[in-house]
Amino acid sequence: MTHEYFPLILDLVEWIDKKPRRYSDVMEAWRTSCPRLPVWEDAVDTGYVVRRHTPDQGELVTITDKGRQLLVQYGRANETLPVSQRTP
């Protein structure tokens, strides 16, 4: 992963951490046709976010445990989560 756009990956993971996002909304906001800036692809490939199908809401994107650990590591974890759901 290229370090020059790592802050954008953090931004994406943090944005999704605030609430699960519809896949179409994520693609509209974050997908890029520039091969030098694959923020969405790298976030998925590194396991920070995942796309899941839900019967009631369709395709949703959520962060993974690895994504949560990344946010904690960089001091960007969502502090509104109950303590029982936070990663130490």
Rosetta constraint file for C-alpha pairs under 8 A:
AtomPair CA 1 CA 6 HARMONIC 7.74 0.50
AtomPair CA 1 CA 42 HARMONIC 7.01 0.50
AtomPair CA 2 CA 6 HARMONIC 6.74 0.50
AtomPair CA 5 CA 9 HARMONIC 6.88 0.50
AtomPair CA 5 CA 37 HARMONIC 7.18 0.50
AtomPair CA 5 CA 39 HARMONIC 7.49 0.50
AtomPair CA 6 CA 10 HARMONIC 6.43 0.50
AtomPair CA 7 CA 11 HARMONIC 6.20 0.50
AtomPair CA 8 CA 12 HARMONIC 6.18 0.50
AtomPair CA 8 CA 39 HARMONIC 6.70 0.50
AtomPair CA 9 CA 13 HARMONIC 6.21 0.50
AtomPair CA 9 CA 39 HARMONIC 5.64 0.50
AtomPair CA 9 CA 40 HARMONIC 7.51 0.50
AtomPair CA 9 CA 42 HARMONIC 7.69 0.50
AtomPair CA 9 CA 43 HARMONIC 6.21 0.50
AtomPair CA 10 CA 14 HARMONIC 6.00 0.50
AtomPair CA 10 CA 70 HARMONIC 7.91 0.50
AtomPair CA 10 CA 71 HARMONIC 7.21 0.50
AtomPair CA 11 CA 15 HARMONIC 6.01 0.50
AtomPair CA 12 CA 16 HARMONIC 6.27 0.50
AtomPair CA 12 CA 30 HARMONIC 7.66 0.50
AtomPair CA 12 CA 39 HARMONIC 7.87 0.50
AtomPair CA 12 CA 40 HARMONIC 7.79 0.50
AtomPair CA 12 CA 43 HARMONIC 7.96 0.50
AtomPair CA 13 CA 17 HARMONIC 6.04 0.50
AtomPair CA 13 CA 43 HARMONIC 7.53 0.50
AtomPair CA 13 CA 48 HARMONIC 6.86 0.50
AtomPair CA 13 CA 49 HARMONIC 6.87 0.50
AtomPair CA 13 CA 63 HARMONIC 6.52 0.50
AtomPair CA 13 CA 67 HARMONIC 6.58 0.50
AtomPair CA 13 CA 71 HARMONIC 7.64 0.50
AtomPair CA 14 CA 18 HARMONIC 6.55 0.50
AtomPair CA 14 CA 71 HARMONIC 6.93 0.50
AtomPair CA 14 CA 76 HARMONIC 6.82 0.50
AtomPair CA 14 CA 77 HARMONIC 7.18 0.50
AtomPair CA 14 CA 78 HARMONIC 7.57 0.50
AtomPair CA 15 CA 19 HARMONIC 7.48 0.50
AtomPair CA 16 CA 20 HARMONIC 5.65 0.50
AtomPair CA 16 CA 21 HARMONIC 6.15 0.50
AtomPair CA 16 CA 61 HARMONIC 7.16 0.50
AtomPair CA 16 CA 62 HARMONIC 6.07 0.50
AtomPair CA 16 CA 63 HARMONIC 6.46 0.50
AtomPair CA 17 CA 62 HARMONIC 6.88 0.50
AtomPair CA 17 CA 63 HARMONIC 6.03 0.50
AtomPair CA 17 CA 68 HARMONIC 7.85 0.50
AtomPair CA 17 CA 77 HARMONIC 7.89 0.50
AtomPair CA 17 CA 78 HARMONIC 6.68 0.50
AtomPair CA 18 CA 78 HARMONIC 6.60 0.50
AtomPair CA 19 CA 62 HARMONIC 7.68 0.50
AtomPair CA 20 CA 60 HARMONIC 6.23 0.50
AtomPair CA 20 CA 61 HARMONIC 5.66 0.50
AtomPair CA 20 CA 62 HARMONIC 5.00 0.50
AtomPair CA 20 CA 63 HARMONIC 7.89 0.50
AtomPair CA 21 CA 25 HARMONIC 6.56 0.50
AtomPair CA 21 CA 26 HARMONIC 6.51 0.50
AtomPair CA 21 CA 60 HARMONIC 5.50 0.50
AtomPair CA 21 CA 61 HARMONIC 5.25 0.50
AtomPair CA 21 CA 62 HARMONIC 6.86 0.50
AtomPair CA 22 CA 26 HARMONIC 6.44 0.50
AtomPair CA 22 CA 57 HARMONIC 7.78 0.50
AtomPair CA 22 CA 58 HARMONIC 7.54 0.50
AtomPair CA 22 CA 59 HARMONIC 5.91 0.50
AtomPair CA 22 CA 60 HARMONIC 4.51 0.50
AtomPair CA 22 CA 61 HARMONIC 6.11 0.50
AtomPair CA 23 CA 27 HARMONIC 6.17 0.50
AtomPair CA 23 CA 51 HARMONIC 7.12 0.50
AtomPair CA 23 CA 59 HARMONIC 5.46 0.50
AtomPair CA 23 CA 60 HARMONIC 5.25 0.50
AtomPair CA 23 CA 61 HARMONIC 5.71 0.50
AtomPair CA 24 CA 28 HARMONIC 6.12 0.50
AtomPair CA 24 CA 59 HARMONIC 7.98 0.50
AtomPair CA 25 CA 29 HARMONIC 6.16 0.50
AtomPair CA 26 CA 30 HARMONIC 5.65 0.50
AtomPair CA 26 CA 31 HARMONIC 7.27 0.50
AtomPair CA 26 CA 61 HARMONIC 7.64 0.50
AtomPair CA 27 CA 31 HARMONIC 4.83 0.50
AtomPair CA 30 CA 39 HARMONIC 7.23 0.50
AtomPair CA 30 CA 40 HARMONIC 6.31 0.50
AtomPair CA 31 CA 38 HARMONIC 7.58 0.50
AtomPair CA 31 CA 39 HARMONIC 7.38 0.50
AtomPair CA 31 CA 40 HARMONIC 5.99 0.50
AtomPair CA 32 CA 37 HARMONIC 6.96 0.50
AtomPair CA 32 CA 38 HARMONIC 6.61 0.50
AtomPair CA 32 CA 39 HARMONIC 7.81 0.50
AtomPair CA 34 CA 38 HARMONIC 7.01 0.50
AtomPair CA 38 CA 42 HARMONIC 6.03 0.50
AtomPair CA 39 CA 43 HARMONIC 6.14 0.50
AtomPair CA 40 CA 44 HARMONIC 6.33 0.50
AtomPair CA 41 CA 45 HARMONIC 5.96 0.50
AtomPair CA 42 CA 46 HARMONIC 5.85 0.50
AtomPair CA 43 CA 47 HARMONIC 6.34 0.50
AtomPair CA 43 CA 48 HARMONIC 5.31 0.50
AtomPair CA 43 CA 49 HARMONIC 5.96 0.50
AtomPair CA 44 CA 48 HARMONIC 6.00 0.50
AtomPair CA 44 CA 49 HARMONIC 5.28 0.50
AtomPair CA 44 CA 50 HARMONIC 6.16 0.50
AtomPair CA 47 CA 64 HARMONIC 6.84 0.50
AtomPair CA 47 CA 66 HARMONIC 6.45 0.50
AtomPair CA 47 CA 67 HARMONIC 6.97 0.50
AtomPair CA 48 CA 63 HARMONIC 5.76 0.50
AtomPair CA 48 CA 64 HARMONIC 5.45 0.50
AtomPair CA 48 CA 65 HARMONIC 7.51 0.50
AtomPair CA 48 CA 66 HARMONIC 5.45 0.50
AtomPair CA 48 CA 67 HARMONIC 3.86 0.50
AtomPair CA 48 CA 68 HARMONIC 7.60 0.50
AtomPair CA 48 CA 70 HARMONIC 7.75 0.50
AtomPair CA 49 CA 61 HARMONIC 6.69 0.50
AtomPair CA 49 CA 62 HARMONIC 5.61 0.50
AtomPair CA 49 CA 63 HARMONIC 4.17 0.50
AtomPair CA 49 CA 64 HARMONIC 5.39 0.50
AtomPair CA 49 CA 67 HARMONIC 6.31 0.50
AtomPair CA 50 CA 61 HARMONIC 5.56 0.50
AtomPair CA 50 CA 62 HARMONIC 5.61 0.50
AtomPair CA 50 CA 63 HARMONIC 6.17 0.50
AtomPair CA 50 CA 64 HARMONIC 6.60 0.50
AtomPair CA 51 CA 59 HARMONIC 6.49 0.50
AtomPair CA 51 CA 60 HARMONIC 5.58 0.50
AtomPair CA 51 CA 61 HARMONIC 4.38 0.50
AtomPair CA 51 CA 62 HARMONIC 6.54 0.50
AtomPair CA 52 CA 59 HARMONIC 5.56 0.50
AtomPair CA 52 CA 60 HARMONIC 5.33 0.50
AtomPair CA 52 CA 61 HARMONIC 6.27 0.50
AtomPair CA 52 CA 62 HARMONIC 7.72 0.50
AtomPair CA 53 CA 57 HARMONIC 7.77 0.50
AtomPair CA 53 CA 58 HARMONIC 5.32 0.50
AtomPair CA 53 CA 59 HARMONIC 4.42 0.50
AtomPair CA 53 CA 60 HARMONIC 6.19 0.50
AtomPair CA 54 CA 58 HARMONIC 4.91 0.50
AtomPair CA 54 CA 59 HARMONIC 6.18 0.50
AtomPair CA 54 CA 60 HARMONIC 7.01 0.50
AtomPair CA 63 CA 67 HARMONIC 5.38 0.50
AtomPair CA 63 CA 68 HARMONIC 6.67 0.50
AtomPair CA 64 CA 68 HARMONIC 6.27 0.50
AtomPair CA 65 CA 69 HARMONIC 6.18 0.50
AtomPair CA 66 CA 70 HARMONIC 6.24 0.50
AtomPair CA 67 CA 71 HARMONIC 6.40 0.50
AtomPair CA 68 CA 72 HARMONIC 6.23 0.50
AtomPair CA 68 CA 77 HARMONIC 6.73 0.50
AtomPair CA 68 CA 87 HARMONIC 6.95 0.50
AtomPair CA 69 CA 73 HARMONIC 6.02 0.50
AtomPair CA 69 CA 87 HARMONIC 6.53 0.50
AtomPair CA 70 CA 74 HARMONIC 6.36 0.50
AtomPair CA 71 CA 75 HARMONIC 5.94 0.50
AtomPair CA 71 CA 76 HARMONIC 4.66 0.50
AtomPair CA 71 CA 77 HARMONIC 4.67 0.50
AtomPair CA 72 CA 76 HARMONIC 5.87 0.50
AtomPair CA 72 CA 77 HARMONIC 4.97 0.50
AtomPair CA 72 CA 87 HARMONIC 7.32 0.50
AtomPair CA 72 CA 88 HARMONIC 7.88 0.50
AtomPair CA 81 CA 85 HARMONIC 6.30 0.50
AtomPair CA 81 CA 86 HARMONIC 6.57 0.50
AtomPair CA 82 CA 86 HARMONIC 6.77 0.50
